[in-house]
Amino acid sequence: MTAFLTCGREAVLAEVDDLDAALALYAALRDAALPGVLDLVPAARTVLITIDPAITSPAAVREAAGKLTVERRRPPDAGRVEIPVRYDGPDLAEVAELLGVSAQEVVRRHTGSPWTVAFAGFAPGFGYLTGGDPLLDVPRRRSPRTRIPVGSVGLAGRFSGVYPNESPGGWQLIGRTTARMWDPDRPEPALLMPGMSVMFRAVPTATHTSKGGSA
């Protein structure tokens, strides 16, 4: 079930049931290339559709989007990247306790399955990663931190992610990497792109960099 809500003259917010539905709607809207649509921003249960009011209207977009055929499918393969992580995060022990396993088992599961960049958001270079081990489903912290170091690797709900810059946040922090998630001097500033496959690799020292490549 999809609900389309008008957000002023320049946007429509589509609300859906879950992440898979949000990604499916995002793909359908992207492929449809509706006239006047400027940008699409998917999130866990929504897709924000930004429009040019000189070309179209929220009502027209709601009508056109509601008629689209939406199929749940995996995002296109956008390449692969490996991210080395030092697993010494301040919440690792608490995450292990929440899940009823050892800290070593949390690390094994976090590094043992590929993740997929579902969508980007929150901050430039931040990718919401899904598809890892199903055990790794933990709530956000009750008290968010006011300062999270750059490169912190976290878990929240079904997602994993890496903080591209120092910022506040409420994710459970299990490790840290020196891989640069966002570098404006690169041809593609963001290390992680939607559809990309991500593998985390545990490293014993503080010196670690990412290895990326095309599929």
Legacy VTK file of the C-alpha trace (Angstrom):
# vtk DataFile Version 3.0
C-alpha trace
ASCII
DATASET POLYDATA
POINTS 215 float
0.000 0.000 0.000
1.449 3.345 -1.061
0.316 6.731 0.206
1.344 9.875 -1.688
1.525 13.019 0.438
1.933 16.534 -0.941
4.865 18.471 0.534
4.271 22.023 -0.610
4.471 22.914 -4.318
7.794 21.196 -4.993
7.655 17.691 -3.539
5.615 14.554 -3.008
6.390 12.029 -0.271
5.512 8.406 -1.016
4.997 6.261 2.082
5.259 2.470 1.715
5.279 -0.586 3.974
8.961 -1.441 4.173
12.441 -0.946 2.753
11.988 -3.393 -0.116
8.848 -1.555 -1.221
10.676 1.784 -1.017
13.507 0.504 -3.197
11.056 -0.990 -5.696
9.130 2.275 -5.988
12.370 4.230 -6.298
13.463 1.994 -9.198
10.090 2.348 -10.925
10.134 6.136 -10.598
13.722 6.328 -11.798
12.952 4.213 -14.863
9.755 6.150 -15.620
11.558 9.513 -15.719
8.318 11.412 -15.141
8.279 14.932 -16.628
9.267 17.584 -14.124
10.773 15.215 -11.553
14.107 16.652 -10.413
15.257 14.211 -7.752
14.323 10.990 -5.956
15.454 10.297 -2.390
14.646 6.814 -1.054
14.656 6.030 2.654
13.630 3.083 4.831
9.876 3.457 4.169
9.553 6.533 1.973
10.591 8.041 -1.350
10.771 11.825 -1.598
9.968 13.075 -5.108
11.216 16.608 -5.776
9.618 18.363 -8.744
9.843 21.504 -10.837
6.480 23.265 -10.304
6.928 25.088 -13.609
6.686 21.745 -15.426
4.434 19.563 -13.294
2.391 19.569 -10.098
2.145 17.366 -7.012
-1.286 16.181 -8.159
0.041 15.141 -11.575
2.978 13.324 -10.013
0.753 11.524 -7.512
-1.509 10.361 -10.331
1.339 9.242 -12.598
3.287 7.536 -9.817
0.189 5.707 -8.650
-0.200 4.114 -12.092
3.355 2.763 -12.295
4.038 -0.957 -12.281
6.217 -1.539 -9.233
8.243 -4.742 -9.055
10.414 -5.727 -6.137
13.896 -6.402 -7.434
17.509 -6.102 -6.474
19.299 -2.869 -7.377
21.677 -3.090 -10.351
25.217 -4.220 -9.585
27.337 -1.099 -9.191
30.632 -2.792 -8.342
32.257 -4.068 -5.182
34.306 -2.567 -2.389
36.105 -4.016 0.618
36.264 -1.984 3.823
38.838 -2.950 6.473
37.596 -2.362 10.012
39.207 -2.383 13.430
36.445 -3.926 15.547
36.920 -2.114 18.840
33.802 0.051 18.851
32.356 1.306 22.141
29.071 -0.561 21.604
30.470 -3.909 20.452
30.053 -5.584 23.842
26.523 -4.220 24.249
25.549 -5.377 20.751
26.875 -8.849 21.548
24.853 -8.918 24.760
21.697 -7.764 22.965
22.100 -10.550 20.411
23.106 -13.225 22.913
26.429 -13.991 21.237
30.090 -13.166 21.799
31.763 -10.040 20.440
33.837 -12.303 18.203
30.631 -13.768 16.770
29.290 -10.286 16.006
32.482 -9.554 14.067
32.336 -12.911 12.290
28.773 -12.283 11.161
29.411 -8.669 10.168
32.329 -9.722 7.968
30.894 -13.048 6.825
28.153 -11.880 4.449
28.073 -9.285 1.661
26.105 -6.098 2.226
24.402 -4.035 -0.469
24.203 -0.243 -0.592
20.438 0.244 -0.624
20.493 4.029 -0.784
22.505 7.056 0.284
21.440 9.641 2.794
21.958 11.338 6.161
25.248 12.908 5.022
27.310 12.977 1.801
29.021 9.609 1.498
26.795 7.761 3.958
25.403 4.554 2.494
22.625 2.536 4.117
23.754 -1.089 3.824
21.321 -4.003 3.869
21.397 -7.746 3.308
23.985 -8.764 5.897
23.539 -11.509 8.456
19.900 -11.438 9.666
21.006 -11.784 13.289
22.493 -8.290 13.190
19.239 -6.448 13.854
19.707 -4.151 16.834
17.915 -1.004 18.007
19.460 2.414 17.922
20.986 3.711 21.124
18.503 5.139 23.600
20.766 8.165 24.050
22.364 9.348 20.787
25.936 10.563 20.942
26.703 14.205 20.251
29.987 13.294 18.567
30.778 10.193 16.522
34.292 9.965 15.033
34.724 9.861 11.275
34.927 6.300 9.941
32.841 4.772 12.716
31.075 1.577 11.635
27.609 1.116 13.075
24.462 -0.970 13.194
20.857 0.214 13.506
17.857 -1.978 12.812
18.483 -3.893 9.576
21.189 -1.469 8.454
24.927 -1.120 8.731
26.809 2.009 7.760
30.012 4.025 8.019
29.977 7.631 9.232
31.720 9.713 6.535
32.345 12.665 8.828
32.332 13.483 12.509
28.709 14.042 13.499
26.031 13.270 16.081
24.287 9.921 15.752
22.437 7.116 17.450
23.768 3.985 15.766
25.473 1.190 17.700
29.201 1.568 17.011
31.114 -1.678 16.575
34.309 -0.545 14.856
36.134 2.051 12.831
37.822 2.351 9.444
40.151 4.883 7.859
38.589 4.290 4.441
37.345 7.647 3.158
33.634 7.468 2.489
33.568 10.931 0.914
36.401 12.618 -0.957
35.488 15.602 -3.165
38.797 15.231 -5.017
37.864 11.796 -6.395
36.067 11.489 -9.759
33.257 9.855 -7.761
33.373 11.542 -4.342
31.287 8.839 -2.631
33.037 5.510 -2.057
29.671 3.755 -1.755
27.037 3.938 -4.490
23.523 2.405 -4.540
23.665 -1.181 -5.754
27.292 -1.661 -4.742
28.323 -4.826 -2.894
30.305 -4.250 0.315
32.418 -6.674 2.314
33.859 -5.747 5.693
37.232 -7.205 6.676
38.543 -7.310 10.239
42.053 -5.923 10.724
44.155 -5.925 13.905
45.784 -2.497 13.570
44.743 1.114 13.119
46.264 1.300 9.635
43.726 0.222 7.035
42.432 1.431 3.677
39.652 0.385 1.332
39.928 -1.664 -1.829
37.361 -0.861 -4.497
36.785 -2.104 -7.993
34.204 -2.642 -10.661
32.199 -5.814 -10.945
LINES 1 216
215 0 1 2 3 4 5 6 7 8 9 10 11 12 13 14 15 16 17 18 19 20 21 22 23 24 25 26 27 28 29 30 31 32 33 34 35 36 37 38 39 40 41 42 43 44 45 46 47 48 49 50 51 52 53 54 55 56 57 58 59 60 61 62 63 64 65 66 67 68 69 70 71 72 73 74 75 76 77 78 79 80 81 82 83 84 85 86 87 88 89 90 91 92 93 94 95 96 97 98 99 100 101 102 103 104 105 106 107 108 109 110 111 112 113 114 115 116 117 118 119 120 121 122 123 124 125 126 127 128 129 130 131 132 133 134 135 136 137 138 139 140 141 142 143 144 145 146 147 148 149 150 151 152 153 154 155 156 157 158 159 160 161 162 163 164 165 166 167 168 169 170 171 172 173 174 175 176 177 178 179 180 181 182 183 184 185 186 187 188 189 190 191 192 193 194 195 196 197 198 199 200 201 202 203 204 205 206 207 208 209 210 211 212 213 214
